């Protein structure tokens, strides 16, 4: 899988996990705010959250783990796909 396809696939899974957890999959502002409430590390910007949602970037492993924990999915599924937990 090339980088672009990988990022797009991640974005699709993130948007699905947000929907399943009853969050808007279309608001980078809300994604950044909700993520930063839960994350102890360096906060993400709205721009970074938008890049995750539109398939331009994949978060670091640490941020990916927090997204998965918050949204109730496995980090492995969120990052690589396959059968959801």
PyMOL CGO cylinders between C-alpha atoms (Angstrom):
from pymol import cmd
from pymol.cgo import CYLINDER

trace = [
    CYLINDER, 0.00, 0.00, 0.00, 1.47, 3.37, -0.89, 0.3, 1, 1, 1, 1, 1, 1,
    CYLINDER, 1.47, 3.37, -0.89, 1.59, 6.32, 1.51, 0.3, 1, 1, 1, 1, 1, 1,
    CYLINDER, 1.59, 6.32, 1.51, -1.36, 8.14, -0.02, 0.3, 1, 1, 1, 1, 1, 1,
    CYLINDER, -1.36, 8.14, -0.02, -3.62, 5.08, 0.09, 0.3, 1, 1, 1, 1, 1, 1,
    CYLINDER, -3.62, 5.08, 0.09, -2.47, 4.35, 3.63, 0.3, 1, 1, 1, 1, 1, 1,
    CYLINDER, -2.47, 4.35, 3.63, -3.35, 7.88, 4.79, 0.3, 1, 1, 1, 1, 1, 1,
    CYLINDER, -3.35, 7.88, 4.79, -6.74, 7.77, 3.05, 0.3, 1, 1, 1, 1, 1, 1,
    CYLINDER, -6.74, 7.77, 3.05, -7.54, 4.39, 4.61, 0.3, 1, 1, 1, 1, 1, 1,
    CYLINDER, -7.54, 4.39, 4.61, -6.55, 5.70, 8.05, 0.3, 1, 1, 1, 1, 1, 1,
    CYLINDER, -6.55, 5.70, 8.05, -8.79, 8.73, 7.52, 0.3, 1, 1, 1, 1, 1, 1,
    CYLINDER, -8.79, 8.73, 7.52, -11.73, 6.49, 6.57, 0.3, 1, 1, 1, 1, 1, 1,
    CYLINDER, -11.73, 6.49, 6.57, -11.28, 4.41, 9.74, 0.3, 1, 1, 1, 1, 1, 1,
    CYLINDER, -11.28, 4.41, 9.74, -10.90, 7.50, 11.93, 0.3, 1, 1, 1, 1, 1, 1,
    CYLINDER, -10.90, 7.50, 11.93, -14.07, 9.04, 10.50, 0.3, 1, 1, 1, 1, 1, 1,
    CYLINDER, -14.07, 9.04, 10.50, -15.95, 5.76, 11.05, 0.3, 1, 1, 1, 1, 1, 1,
    CYLINDER, -15.95, 5.76, 11.05, -14.70, 5.48, 14.64, 0.3, 1, 1, 1, 1, 1, 1,
    CYLINDER, -14.70, 5.48, 14.64, -15.78, 9.07, 15.31, 0.3, 1, 1, 1, 1, 1, 1,
    CYLINDER, -15.78, 9.07, 15.31, -19.27, 8.35, 13.90, 0.3, 1, 1, 1, 1, 1, 1,
    CYLINDER, -19.27, 8.35, 13.90, -19.56, 5.14, 15.91, 0.3, 1, 1, 1, 1, 1, 1,
    CYLINDER, -19.56, 5.14, 15.91, -18.62, 7.06, 19.08, 0.3, 1, 1, 1, 1, 1, 1,
    CYLINDER, -18.62, 7.06, 19.08, -21.22, 9.75, 18.25, 0.3, 1, 1, 1, 1, 1, 1,
    CYLINDER, -21.22, 9.75, 18.25, -18.75, 12.51, 17.34, 0.3, 1, 1, 1, 1, 1, 1,
    CYLINDER, -18.75, 12.51, 17.34, -18.79, 14.55, 14.16, 0.3, 1, 1, 1, 1, 1, 1,
    CYLINDER, -18.79, 14.55, 14.16, -16.42, 13.12, 11.54, 0.3, 1, 1, 1, 1, 1, 1,
    CYLINDER, -16.42, 13.12, 11.54, -16.50, 16.49, 9.74, 0.3, 1, 1, 1, 1, 1, 1,
    CYLINDER, -16.50, 16.49, 9.74, -15.16, 18.92, 12.35, 0.3, 1, 1, 1, 1, 1, 1,
    CYLINDER, -15.16, 18.92, 12.35, -11.40, 19.24, 12.80, 0.3, 1, 1, 1, 1, 1, 1,
    CYLINDER, -11.40, 19.24, 12.80, -12.07, 21.86, 15.50, 0.3, 1, 1, 1, 1, 1, 1,
    CYLINDER, -12.07, 21.86, 15.50, -14.12, 19.44, 17.59, 0.3, 1, 1, 1, 1, 1, 1,
    CYLINDER, -14.12, 19.44, 17.59, -11.69, 16.60, 16.94, 0.3, 1, 1, 1, 1, 1, 1,
    CYLINDER, -11.69, 16.60, 16.94, -8.73, 18.70, 18.13, 0.3, 1, 1, 1, 1, 1, 1,
    CYLINDER, -8.73, 18.70, 18.13, -10.63, 19.95, 21.20, 0.3, 1, 1, 1, 1, 1, 1,
    CYLINDER, -10.63, 19.95, 21.20, -11.88, 16.51, 22.27, 0.3, 1, 1, 1, 1, 1, 1,
    CYLINDER, -11.88, 16.51, 22.27, -8.49, 14.91, 21.61, 0.3, 1, 1, 1, 1, 1, 1,
    CYLINDER, -8.49, 14.91, 21.61, -6.57, 17.58, 23.55, 0.3, 1, 1, 1, 1, 1, 1,
    CYLINDER, -6.57, 17.58, 23.55, -8.88, 17.21, 26.58, 0.3, 1, 1, 1, 1, 1, 1,
    CYLINDER, -8.88, 17.21, 26.58, -7.73, 13.59, 26.84, 0.3, 1, 1, 1, 1, 1, 1,
    CYLINDER, -7.73, 13.59, 26.84, -4.09, 13.81, 25.73, 0.3, 1, 1, 1, 1, 1, 1,
    CYLINDER, -4.09, 13.81, 25.73, -1.29, 14.64, 28.21, 0.3, 1, 1, 1, 1, 1, 1,
    CYLINDER, -1.29, 14.64, 28.21, 1.32, 15.40, 25.58, 0.3, 1, 1, 1, 1, 1, 1,
    CYLINDER, 1.32, 15.40, 25.58, 1.75, 18.28, 23.17, 0.3, 1, 1, 1, 1, 1, 1,
    CYLINDER, 1.75, 18.28, 23.17, -1.73, 19.35, 21.98, 0.3, 1, 1, 1, 1, 1, 1,
    CYLINDER, -1.73, 19.35, 21.98, -2.72, 18.93, 18.35, 0.3, 1, 1, 1, 1, 1, 1,
    CYLINDER, -2.72, 18.93, 18.35, -3.73, 21.90, 16.24, 0.3, 1, 1, 1, 1, 1, 1,
    CYLINDER, -3.73, 21.90, 16.24, -6.95, 22.14, 14.27, 0.3, 1, 1, 1, 1, 1, 1,
    CYLINDER, -6.95, 22.14, 14.27, -4.76, 22.01, 11.15, 0.3, 1, 1, 1, 1, 1, 1,
    CYLINDER, -4.76, 22.01, 11.15, -3.24, 18.68, 12.26, 0.3, 1, 1, 1, 1, 1, 1,
    CYLINDER, -3.24, 18.68, 12.26, -6.69, 17.26, 13.05, 0.3, 1, 1, 1, 1, 1, 1,
    CYLINDER, -6.69, 17.26, 13.05, -7.91, 18.34, 9.60, 0.3, 1, 1, 1, 1, 1, 1,
    CYLINDER, -7.91, 18.34, 9.60, -4.97, 16.53, 7.99, 0.3, 1, 1, 1, 1, 1, 1,
    CYLINDER, -4.97, 16.53, 7.99, -5.96, 13.33, 9.84, 0.3, 1, 1, 1, 1, 1, 1,
    CYLINDER, -5.96, 13.33, 9.84, -9.58, 13.66, 8.67, 0.3, 1, 1, 1, 1, 1, 1,
    CYLINDER, -9.58, 13.66, 8.67, -8.79, 14.33, 5.01, 0.3, 1, 1, 1, 1, 1, 1,
    CYLINDER, -8.79, 14.33, 5.01, -6.08, 11.69, 4.67, 0.3, 1, 1, 1, 1, 1, 1,
    CYLINDER, -6.08, 11.69, 4.67, -3.05, 13.98, 4.49, 0.3, 1, 1, 1, 1, 1, 1,
    CYLINDER, -3.05, 13.98, 4.49, -1.35, 12.67, 7.63, 0.3, 1, 1, 1, 1, 1, 1,
    CYLINDER, -1.35, 12.67, 7.63, -1.30, 9.82, 10.14, 0.3, 1, 1, 1, 1, 1, 1,
    CYLINDER, -1.30, 9.82, 10.14, -0.71, 10.71, 13.80, 0.3, 1, 1, 1, 1, 1, 1,
    CYLINDER, -0.71, 10.71, 13.80, 2.29, 9.54, 15.79, 0.3, 1, 1, 1, 1, 1, 1,
    CYLINDER, 2.29, 9.54, 15.79, 2.01, 6.21, 17.62, 0.3, 1, 1, 1, 1, 1, 1,
    CYLINDER, 2.01, 6.21, 17.62, 1.42, 7.99, 20.94, 0.3, 1, 1, 1, 1, 1, 1,
    CYLINDER, 1.42, 7.99, 20.94, -1.43, 10.08, 19.51, 0.3, 1, 1, 1, 1, 1, 1,
    CYLINDER, -1.43, 10.08, 19.51, -2.83, 7.07, 17.64, 0.3, 1, 1, 1, 1, 1, 1,
    CYLINDER, -2.83, 7.07, 17.64, -3.02, 5.12, 20.91, 0.3, 1, 1, 1, 1, 1, 1,
    CYLINDER, -3.02, 5.12, 20.91, -4.94, 7.97, 22.57, 0.3, 1, 1, 1, 1, 1, 1,
    CYLINDER, -4.94, 7.97, 22.57, -7.35, 8.25, 19.63, 0.3, 1, 1, 1, 1, 1, 1,
    CYLINDER, -7.35, 8.25, 19.63, -8.01, 4.51, 19.82, 0.3, 1, 1, 1, 1, 1, 1,
    CYLINDER, -8.01, 4.51, 19.82, -8.51, 4.57, 23.59, 0.3, 1, 1, 1, 1, 1, 1,
    CYLINDER, -8.51, 4.57, 23.59, -10.88, 7.55, 23.37, 0.3, 1, 1, 1, 1, 1, 1,
    CYLINDER, -10.88, 7.55, 23.37, -12.89, 6.10, 20.48, 0.3, 1, 1, 1, 1, 1, 1,
    CYLINDER, -12.89, 6.10, 20.48, -13.01, 2.55, 21.84, 0.3, 1, 1, 1, 1, 1, 1,
    CYLINDER, -13.01, 2.55, 21.84, -11.18, 0.83, 18.98, 0.3, 1, 1, 1, 1, 1, 1,
    CYLINDER, -11.18, 0.83, 18.98, -7.84, -0.93, 18.82, 0.3, 1, 1, 1, 1, 1, 1,
    CYLINDER, -7.84, -0.93, 18.82, -4.84, 1.15, 17.80, 0.3, 1, 1, 1, 1, 1, 1,
    CYLINDER, -4.84, 1.15, 17.80, -3.86, -1.61, 15.37, 0.3, 1, 1, 1, 1, 1, 1,
    CYLINDER, -3.86, -1.61, 15.37, -7.23, -1.46, 13.61, 0.3, 1, 1, 1, 1, 1, 1,
    CYLINDER, -7.23, -1.46, 13.61, -7.20, 2.33, 13.50, 0.3, 1, 1, 1, 1, 1, 1,
    CYLINDER, -7.20, 2.33, 13.50, -3.71, 2.38, 11.99, 0.3, 1, 1, 1, 1, 1, 1,
    CYLINDER, -3.71, 2.38, 11.99, -3.75, -0.66, 9.71, 0.3, 1, 1, 1, 1, 1, 1,
    CYLINDER, -3.75, -0.66, 9.71, -7.34, -1.82, 9.28, 0.3, 1, 1, 1, 1, 1, 1,
    CYLINDER, -7.34, -1.82, 9.28, -8.44, -5.40, 9.20, 0.3, 1, 1, 1, 1, 1, 1,
    CYLINDER, -8.44, -5.40, 9.20, -11.18, -6.77, 11.45, 0.3, 1, 1, 1, 1, 1, 1,
    CYLINDER, -11.18, -6.77, 11.45, -12.24, -4.25, 14.10, 0.3, 1, 1, 1, 1, 1, 1,
    CYLINDER, -12.24, -4.25, 14.10, -12.18, -5.36, 17.74, 0.3, 1, 1, 1, 1, 1, 1,
]
cmd.load_cgo(trace, "trace")
